[in-house]
Amino acid sequence: MNIMKLFNYFLDEFKPLQNETHYDRGILPTEAFAFMAYCKALQIDIIIESGTAFGQSCYLFAKYLNTEVHTIDNITHYGIEAQNIAKERCKKLPVNFHVGDSFKLLPKLIEQHIDKKIAVFIDGPKGEIARQFRQNIWNYSNILMVALHDSIGENNVGKFSTANHPEYLSKFRDILDSKSLDSIYPDNPLFTLREKFPNGQGMDIWYKENYMTI
């Protein structure tokens, strides 16, 4: 599959991402674009998210895909205030909020929707724990795609990495990310996101290529 052909096909549909307000801890438009383009190509029925924070990603996924989204957070890190902000943003969208442990709740949601094609977005936990979590759910027959945020891997068959694909960044970063990259990096107000993440925050996407429709 020609990856750039896939993204070019969906660019006009998702170009309005460039005008979205960026929320602290949220994904960048180029990352949302990559995730949603794969969702469209795989004809995903349901998205399950691990790590809600302030609701940037679940808001964008539900708004632009009009797809049922389940988002899970234990609310210990950002607290009930962040959860309430996320709920307010998504109140008119098909987003279902779950409070608890993703390691327990996410497999249950997968099994409850075993007849649906599911994409999983992991934005908590991070690092090696997130990679192991992905491996643990990958063999479910209805999981067609899993994405890890804040992750920079390699591009190969069945895997795409936003921050490690120069052609993708060159083509879409100026179009989609310019507004968001001027936002302040929340952990250090001396930096903008552009300065902190010259290639984006990073999203790795694993997908089952034999299900792709484009």
Buried (B, 14 or more C-beta within 10 A) or exposed (E): EEBEEBBEBBBEBBBEBBEBEBBBBBBBBBBBBBBBBBBBBBEBBBBBBBBBBBBBBBBBBBBBBEBBBBBBBBBEEBEEEBBEBBBEBBEEBBBBBBEEEBBEBBBEBBEEBEEEBBBBBBBBBBEEEBBEBBEEBEEBEBBBBBBBBBBBBEBEEEEBBBBBBEEBBEBBBEBBBEBBBEBBBEEEEEEBBBEBBEBBBBBBBBBBEEEBEB
